């Protein structure tokens, strides 16, 4: 494994969603360098087959290993559910591998015992039952209710949030009977923190809306500390690689990082 503590953290997602995690990581650990890969050419992952997601994940992982990353964070619930074990096996001892599901499951198991918890996510994430199976292992008395919300990712990728369109779509999903009487809601997609406020407004404080980005960043910091991998000073610039360049990604990256972000086009073959 790359033992250089100043080596970058590799973070990937199908699009802008993983930027919510990347932003929290940078906020919490400013001395860490980062290589972000947005596989925009193949978004969204959530409606792809598990085999396709696995293939894309391995290709992106290759790119991040070539950049010398000490850790690879799969900042996508769909890829975390479909490809985490495969990526970890593929990487072997070259780097650590981290996903966005396990930290959230641990948090819910610890804080919502004997309660009814909702989950919204992509079709891939919900149909995989990965949250349900992992929660049962840690705390079987939590009742999990899951709802696939496939319109949310393309809506967010196109910049539709905090407006009438997003309000109507979000409200239509959250009124679903599957989510009735929940006490907490897991945002099971890294895109969803972008609409967290709209979701919170819908529940008017009556439901805890769990932002995976914050939970994952805190757990990652703990993980790096435990493995003696925290960087003491930042000596590398952050890099943003994309398999295709879109105006919405450029705009979103600028909003998250409060500065112009230089995108490097880095196609991965189909």
C-alpha positions as a Markdown table, in Angstrom:
| # | Residue | x | y | z |
|---|---|---|---|---|
| 1 | Unk | 0.0 | 0.0 | 0.0 |
| 2 | Unk | 1.1 | 3.6 | -0.6 |
| 3 | Unk | 2.6 | 4.6 | 2.8 |
| 4 | Unk | 3.2 | 8.2 | 1.8 |
| 5 | Unk | 0.8 | 10.1 | 4.2 |
| 6 | Unk | 0.9 | 13.1 | 1.9 |
| 7 | Unk | -0.4 | 11.0 | -1.0 |
| 8 | Unk | -3.9 | 12.1 | -2.2 |
| 9 | Unk | -7.3 | 10.6 | -1.3 |
| 10 | Unk | -9.1 | 9.4 | -4.4 |
| 11 | Unk | -12.8 | 10.0 | -4.5 |
| 12 | Unk | -15.2 | 9.0 | -7.3 |
| 13 | Unk | -18.8 | 9.2 | -8.2 |
| 14 | Unk | -20.8 | 9.1 | -11.5 |
| 15 | Unk | -21.3 | 12.9 | -11.3 |
| 16 | Unk | -21.6 | 15.9 | -9.0 |
| 17 | Unk | -23.1 | 13.9 | -6.1 |
| 18 | Unk | -19.7 | 12.8 | -4.7 |
| 19 | Unk | -18.7 | 16.5 | -4.5 |
| 20 | Unk | -20.9 | 16.7 | -1.4 |
| 21 | Unk | -18.6 | 14.1 | 0.3 |
| 22 | Unk | -15.5 | 15.7 | -1.2 |
| 23 | Unk | -16.5 | 19.1 | 0.2 |
| 24 | Unk | -17.0 | 17.7 | 3.7 |
| 25 | Unk | -13.7 | 15.8 | 3.6 |
| 26 | Unk | -11.9 | 19.0 | 2.6 |
| 27 | Unk | -13.7 | 21.0 | 5.3 |
| 28 | Unk | -12.8 | 18.5 | 8.0 |
| 29 | Unk | -9.3 | 17.7 | 6.7 |
| 30 | Unk | -7.8 | 20.7 | 4.9 |
| 31 | Unk | -4.3 | 19.1 | 4.9 |
| 32 | Unk | -5.4 | 16.2 | 2.7 |
| 33 | Unk | -4.9 | 16.3 | -1.0 |
| 34 | Unk | -7.6 | 14.9 | -3.3 |
| 35 | Unk | -8.1 | 13.5 | -6.7 |
| 36 | Unk | -11.8 | 13.5 | -7.6 |
| 37 | Unk | -13.1 | 11.5 | -10.6 |
| 38 | Unk | -16.6 | 12.3 | -11.9 |
| 39 | Unk | -17.6 | 9.6 | -14.4 |
| 40 | Unk | -20.0 | 12.0 | -16.1 |
| 41 | Unk | -20.0 | 10.0 | -19.4 |
| 42 | Unk | -21.8 | 7.1 | -17.6 |
| 43 | Unk | -24.1 | 8.9 | -15.2 |
| 44 | Unk | -26.4 | 8.1 | -13.5 |
| 45 | Unk | -25.0 | 4.8 | -12.1 |
| 46 | Unk | -28.3 | 4.2 | -10.3 |
| 47 | Unk | -30.2 | 2.8 | -13.2 |
| 48 | Unk | -27.3 | 0.7 | -14.6 |
| 49 | Unk | -26.9 | -3.0 | -14.0 |
| 50 | Unk | -24.6 | -4.2 | -11.3 |
| 51 | Unk | -22.2 | -5.6 | -13.9 |
| 52 | Unk | -21.9 | -2.2 | -15.7 |
| 53 | Unk | -21.4 | -0.3 | -12.4 |
| 54 | Unk | -18.6 | -2.8 | -11.5 |
| 55 | Unk | -16.9 | -2.3 | -14.8 |
| 56 | Unk | -17.0 | 1.5 | -14.6 |
| 57 | Unk | -15.8 | 1.4 | -11.0 |
| 58 | Unk | -12.8 | -0.8 | -11.8 |
| 59 | Unk | -11.8 | 1.5 | -14.7 |
| 60 | Unk | -12.0 | 4.6 | -12.5 |
| 61 | Unk | -10.2 | 2.8 | -9.7 |
| 62 | Unk | -7.3 | 2.1 | -12.1 |
| 63 | Unk | -7.1 | 5.9 | -12.9 |
| 64 | Unk | -7.0 | 6.7 | -9.2 |
| 65 | Unk | -4.3 | 4.1 | -8.5 |
| 66 | Unk | -2.2 | 5.6 | -11.3 |
| 67 | Unk | -2.4 | 8.9 | -9.5 |
| 68 | Unk | -0.8 | 7.3 | -6.4 |
| 69 | Unk | -3.8 | 7.6 | -4.1 |
| 70 | Unk | -3.4 | 6.2 | -0.6 |
| 71 | Unk | -7.1 | 5.6 | -0.2 |
| 72 | Unk | -10.0 | 5.3 | -2.6 |
| 73 | Unk | -13.4 | 6.5 | -1.4 |
| 74 | Unk | -16.4 | 5.2 | -3.4 |
| 75 | Unk | -18.5 | 8.3 | -3.0 |
| 76 | Unk | -21.6 | 6.8 | -4.7 |
| 77 | Unk | -24.2 | 4.6 | -3.0 |
| 78 | Unk | -24.9 | 2.6 | -6.2 |
| 79 | Unk | -21.2 | 1.8 | -6.7 |
| 80 | Unk | -20.7 | 1.1 | -3.0 |
| 81 | Unk | -23.5 | -1.4 | -3.1 |
| 82 | Unk | -22.6 | -3.0 | -6.4 |
| 83 | Unk | -18.8 | -2.8 | -6.5 |
| 84 | Unk | -17.2 | -2.2 | -3.1 |
| 85 | Unk | -16.1 | -5.8 | -2.5 |
| 86 | Unk | -14.8 | -6.1 | -6.1 |
| 87 | Unk | -12.9 | -2.9 | -5.9 |
| 88 | Unk | -11.4 | -3.8 | -2.6 |
| 89 | Unk | -10.3 | -7.2 | -4.0 |
| 90 | Unk | -8.9 | -5.5 | -7.1 |
| 91 | Unk | -6.9 | -2.9 | -5.2 |
| 92 | Unk | -5.5 | -5.4 | -2.8 |
| 93 | Unk | -2.6 | -3.9 | -0.8 |
| 94 | Unk | -2.1 | -0.9 | -3.1 |
| 95 | Unk | -4.5 | 1.4 | -1.2 |
| 96 | Unk | -7.2 | 1.4 | 1.4 |
| 97 | Unk | -10.8 | 1.3 | 0.1 |
| 98 | Unk | -13.7 | 3.1 | 1.8 |
| 99 | Unk | -17.4 | 3.3 | 0.9 |
| 100 | Unk | -20.3 | 5.6 | 1.9 |
| 101 | Unk | -22.7 | 3.0 | 3.1 |
| 102 | Unk | -21.0 | 1.4 | 6.1 |
| 103 | Unk | -20.5 | 4.6 | 8.1 |
| 104 | Unk | -24.1 | 5.5 | 7.7 |
| 105 | Unk | -25.3 | 2.0 | 8.7 |
| 106 | Unk | -23.1 | 2.2 | 11.8 |
| 107 | Unk | -24.5 | 5.6 | 12.7 |
| 108 | Unk | -28.1 | 4.5 | 12.3 |
| 109 | Unk | -27.6 | 1.3 | 14.2 |
| 110 | Unk | -26.1 | 3.2 | 17.1 |
| 111 | Unk | -28.6 | 6.1 | 17.3 |
| 112 | Unk | -32.0 | 4.8 | 16.1 |
| 113 | Unk | -32.5 | 1.5 | 18.0 |
| 114 | Unk | -36.1 | 0.2 | 18.0 |
| 115 | Unk | -37.2 | 3.0 | 15.6 |
| 116 | Unk | -38.6 | 3.2 | 12.1 |
| 117 | Unk | -36.1 | 4.6 | 9.6 |
| 118 | Unk | -36.7 | 5.5 | 6.0 |
| 119 | Unk | -34.3 | 5.3 | 3.1 |
| 120 | Unk | -34.4 | 7.0 | -0.3 |
| 121 | Unk | -31.9 | 6.1 | -3.0 |
| 122 | Unk | -31.4 | 5.0 | -6.6 |
| 123 | Unk | -33.0 | 1.8 | -7.9 |
| 124 | Unk | -29.6 | 0.0 | -7.7 |
| 125 | Unk | -29.1 | 1.0 | -4.0 |
| 126 | Unk | -32.7 | 0.2 | -2.9 |
| 127 | Unk | -33.0 | -3.1 | -4.9 |
| 128 | Unk | -29.6 | -4.3 | -3.6 |
| 129 | Unk | -31.1 | -4.4 | 0.0 |
| 130 | Unk | -27.6 | -3.6 | 1.2 |
| 131 | Unk | -28.7 | -1.1 | 3.9 |
| 132 | Unk | -31.3 | -3.5 | 5.2 |
| 133 | Unk | -28.9 | -6.5 | 5.4 |
| 134 | Unk | -26.1 | -4.5 | 7.0 |
| 135 | Unk | -28.5 | -2.9 | 9.5 |
| 136 | Unk | -29.9 | -6.3 | 10.5 |
| 137 | Unk | -26.5 | -7.5 | 11.3 |
| 138 | Unk | -25.8 | -4.6 | 13.6 |
| 139 | Unk | -29.3 | -3.8 | 15.1 |
| 140 | Unk | -32.1 | -6.2 | 14.0 |
| 141 | Unk | -34.8 | -4.3 | 15.8 |
| 142 | Unk | -34.6 | -1.2 | 13.6 |
| 143 | Unk | -37.4 | -1.2 | 11.0 |
| 144 | Unk | -36.1 | 0.1 | 7.6 |
| 145 | Unk | -38.5 | 1.3 | 4.9 |
| 146 | Unk | -36.9 | 1.9 | 1.5 |
| 147 | Unk | -38.1 | 3.9 | -1.5 |
| 148 | Unk | -36.4 | 4.2 | -4.9 |
| 149 | Unk | -36.4 | 7.8 | -6.1 |
| 150 | Unk | -34.9 | 7.6 | -9.6 |
| 151 | Unk | -35.9 | 11.1 | -10.7 |
| 152 | Unk | -33.8 | 12.9 | -8.1 |
| 153 | Unk | -30.3 | 12.3 | -9.5 |
| 154 | Unk | -31.0 | 13.6 | -13.1 |
| 155 | Unk | -33.0 | 16.4 | -11.6 |
| 156 | Unk | -30.0 | 17.5 | -9.4 |
| 157 | Unk | -27.5 | 16.9 | -12.2 |
| 158 | Unk | -29.5 | 19.3 | -14.4 |
| 159 | Unk | -29.5 | 22.0 | -11.6 |
| 160 | Unk | -33.1 | 21.7 | -10.6 |
| 161 | Unk | -33.1 | 22.2 | -6.8 |
| 162 | Unk | -34.6 | 24.9 | -4.6 |
| 163 | Unk | -37.3 | 25.5 | -7.2 |
| 164 | Unk | -40.9 | 24.5 | -8.0 |
| 165 | Unk | -39.9 | 21.5 | -10.1 |
| 166 | Unk | -37.7 | 20.0 | -7.4 |
| 167 | Unk | -40.3 | 20.9 | -4.7 |
| 168 | Unk | -43.1 | 19.0 | -6.6 |
| 169 | Unk | -40.9 | 15.9 | -7.3 |
| 170 | Unk | -39.6 | 15.7 | -3.7 |
| 171 | Unk | -43.1 | 16.1 | -2.2 |
| 172 | Unk | -44.5 | 13.4 | -4.5 |
| 173 | Unk | -41.9 | 10.9 | -3.4 |
| 174 | Unk | -42.0 | 11.8 | 0.3 |
| 175 | Unk | -45.8 | 11.4 | 0.4 |
| 176 | Unk | -45.4 | 7.8 | -0.5 |
| 177 | Unk | -47.0 | 5.5 | 2.1 |
| 178 | Unk | -43.8 | 3.5 | 2.4 |
| 179 | Unk | -42.3 | 6.4 | 4.3 |
| 180 | Unk | -45.2 | 7.0 | 6.7 |
| 181 | Unk | -44.4 | 7.4 | 10.4 |
| 182 | Unk | -40.6 | 7.3 | 10.0 |
| 183 | Unk | -38.5 | 9.0 | 12.7 |
| 184 | Unk | -35.4 | 9.4 | 10.5 |
| 185 | Unk | -34.6 | 9.4 | 6.8 |
| 186 | Unk | -31.3 | 8.2 | 5.3 |
| 187 | Unk | -30.3 | 10.2 | 2.2 |
| 188 | Unk | -29.0 | 7.1 | 0.4 |
| 189 | Unk | -27.3 | 8.9 | -2.4 |
| 190 | Unk | -24.5 | 11.4 | -2.3 |
| 191 | Unk | -26.4 | 13.8 | -4.6 |
| 192 | Unk | -29.2 | 14.2 | -2.1 |
| 193 | Unk | -27.5 | 16.5 | 0.4 |
| 194 | Unk | -28.0 | 19.1 | -2.3 |
| 195 | Unk | -31.7 | 18.9 | -1.6 |
| 196 | Unk | -31.5 | 18.2 | 2.2 |
| 197 | Unk | -33.0 | 21.6 | 3.1 |
| 198 | Unk | -36.0 | 21.0 | 0.8 |
| 199 | Unk | -36.5 | 17.5 | 2.4 |
| 200 | Unk | -36.1 | 19.0 | 5.9 |
| 201 | Unk | -38.7 | 21.7 | 5.0 |
| 202 | Unk | -41.2 | 19.0 | 4.0 |
| 203 | Unk | -40.9 | 17.3 | 7.4 |
| 204 | Unk | -40.8 | 20.6 | 9.3 |
| 205 | Unk | -38.5 | 19.2 | 11.9 |
| 206 | Unk | -40.5 | 16.1 | 12.6 |
| 207 | Unk | -38.0 | 13.7 | 11.0 |
| 208 | Unk | -34.2 | 13.5 | 11.3 |
| 209 | Unk | -32.7 | 13.9 | 7.8 |
| 210 | Unk | -29.4 | 12.1 | 7.8 |
| 211 | Unk | -26.7 | 13.6 | 5.6 |
| 212 | Unk | -24.4 | 10.9 | 4.6 |
| 213 | Unk | -21.6 | 13.3 | 3.5 |
| 214 | Unk | -21.0 | 14.6 | 7.0 |
| 215 | Unk | -21.2 | 11.1 | 8.6 |
| 216 | Unk | -18.8 | 9.6 | 6.0 |
| 217 | Unk | -16.3 | 12.5 | 6.3 |
| 218 | Unk | -16.1 | 12.1 | 10.1 |
| 219 | Unk | -15.7 | 8.3 | 9.8 |
| 220 | Unk | -13.0 | 8.7 | 7.1 |
| 221 | Unk | -11.0 | 11.0 | 9.4 |
| 222 | Unk | -11.2 | 8.5 | 12.2 |
| 223 | Unk | -10.2 | 5.7 | 9.8 |
| 224 | Unk | -7.1 | 7.6 | 8.5 |
| 225 | Unk | -6.1 | 8.4 | 12.0 |
| 226 | Unk | -6.4 | 4.7 | 13.1 |
| 227 | Unk | -4.3 | 3.6 | 10.2 |
| 228 | Unk | -1.7 | 6.4 | 10.6 |
| 229 | Unk | -2.5 | 7.8 | 7.2 |
| 230 | Unk | -3.4 | 11.4 | 8.1 |
| 231 | Unk | -1.4 | 14.0 | 6.2 |
| 232 | Unk | 0.5 | 16.6 | 8.2 |
| 233 | Unk | 0.6 | 19.2 | 5.5 |
| 234 | Unk | -0.8 | 19.7 | 2.0 |
| 235 | Unk | 1.9 | 19.5 | -0.7 |
| 236 | Unk | -0.2 | 18.6 | -3.7 |
| 237 | Unk | -3.0 | 20.5 | -5.5 |
| 238 | Unk | -6.4 | 19.0 | -5.7 |
| 239 | Unk | -7.3 | 17.5 | -9.1 |
| 240 | Unk | -10.7 | 17.1 | -10.7 |
| 241 | Unk | -10.8 | 14.5 | -13.4 |
| 242 | Unk | -14.0 | 13.8 | -15.5 |
| 243 | Unk | -14.8 | 11.3 | -18.2 |
| 244 | Unk | -16.7 | 14.1 | -19.9 |
| 245 | Unk | -17.1 | 17.9 | -19.3 |
| 246 | Unk | -20.5 | 19.5 | -18.7 |
| 247 | Unk | -21.4 | 23.0 | -17.7 |
| 248 | Unk | -23.5 | 21.8 | -14.8 |
| 249 | Unk | -20.5 | 20.0 | -13.3 |
| 250 | Unk | -18.2 | 23.0 | -13.6 |
| 251 | Unk | -20.8 | 25.2 | -12.0 |
| 252 | Unk | -21.5 | 22.8 | -9.1 |
| 253 | Unk | -17.8 | 22.3 | -8.4 |
| 254 | Unk | -17.3 | 26.1 | -8.2 |
| 255 | Unk | -20.2 | 26.4 | -5.8 |
| 256 | Unk | -18.9 | 23.7 | -3.5 |
| 257 | Unk | -15.3 | 24.8 | -3.4 |
| 258 | Unk | -15.9 | 28.6 | -3.6 |
| 259 | Unk | -13.3 | 28.9 | -6.4 |
| 260 | Unk | -12.8 | 28.1 | -10.0 |
| 261 | Unk | -12.1 | 24.4 | -10.5 |
| 262 | Unk | -10.0 | 23.2 | -13.4 |
| 263 | Unk | -11.5 | 20.1 | -14.9 |
| 264 | Unk | -9.3 | 17.6 | -16.6 |
| 265 | Unk | -11.0 | 15.4 | -19.2 |
| 266 | Unk | -9.9 | 11.8 | -18.7 |
| 267 | Unk | -12.1 | 9.5 | -20.7 |
| 268 | Unk | -12.4 | 5.9 | -19.7 |
| 269 | Unk | -13.2 | 3.5 | -22.5 |
| 270 | Unk | -16.5 | 1.7 | -22.9 |
